[in-house]
């Protein structure tokens, strides 16, 4: 015995498959609807409602100063 997970895009094809199951000694064990994928607009709206992504990164000029403080002095150059 084996179990198959099959995804079908149209209700018409699903009906055909379900009608074939008894002929193939198969049975439907469980039917789950596909989870809805959120649209880009809804994802962006969620980000906007939570305050946006910009605040989570902090001050860009402060980040740049910190990164540049890690730079080493190159040979032959003075600070």
N, C-alpha and C positions, 0 to 999 in steps of 0.2 A: 504494500500500500504506500502511496506517496501523496503528499499534499502540495498543491500548486497555488501560488499567489499570482493572480492574473489581473491586470489593469486593462479596462476597456473604456474607450472614449465615448461610445455612443450607446444609447439605450437599445437601439435596434440590434446591434451586435451582441449586446448582453442577453437579450431575449433569445437569440439564436443559440448562444452557448448554453443557456439554461435549458432549452428544449432538447439539446443533445445529451445532457448529463444522464438521464435515465437510460438512454440507449447504450451508453458507455459504462453502465453500472457505477456512475458517479453520483455524488450528492453535494448539495450546497451546505457547508458547515456554518459559515458566518458571512454576512454581507456588511461591509463597512463602507460608508461613503468616503470619498477622497477628501482629505482636509483641504479647506479653502486656502489658496495662496493669497497673501495680502498684496494689494496693488502697491505700486511705487508711491502713488499719491497718499495712501493711508499710512505707509511707513514714514514718509516725510512729514506728514501731519503729526504723527506720534512724536517724532524728534522735535518738531517745533513746539508742541505742547509741553514737552519736558524741559524747555529752556534752550534748546538748540545744542549743537555739538561744539560750538566755539568756546563756550565757557569751560568745558571740561579740559581744554588744552592749556589754559592759563594765558599769561601775557607773552606774545611772541617775541617781543624785544628782550624780555627777561631771559627767555630760553636762549636767544642768540648770544647774549652776553655770557651766559653760563657755558655754552658750547665753545665760544671763542677763548674762554679762560683756560680751557684744556689744551689749546694749541701750544706747541713748543716753539722756541725760538730757533730759527734755521741758522745753520752755520754761516758766519760772515755777516750776519745781520744783528743789529742791536734793537732793543725794544723801544 
